[in-house]
């Protein structure tokens, strides 16, 4: 099963490259790390996510929350 099919089951997701000045596009943001069922994703799985449309959508959906938690905007 592809990691992309489980994207909304990811836990402990860490985004990187999120710049509040880039709202609403967040074109440089990506998933830096995450776990699935308590297991850390591999670099290959992260690459698969970050190069997919589903991964880009996931990052965009979660980037604003990341900005608010980090910068208090």
Secondary structure, DSSP 8 states (H G I E B T S, - for coil): --GGGGGGG-EEEEEES--GGGTTT-TT-EEEEEEETTEE--HHHHHHHHTSHHHHHHHHHHHHHHHHHHH--
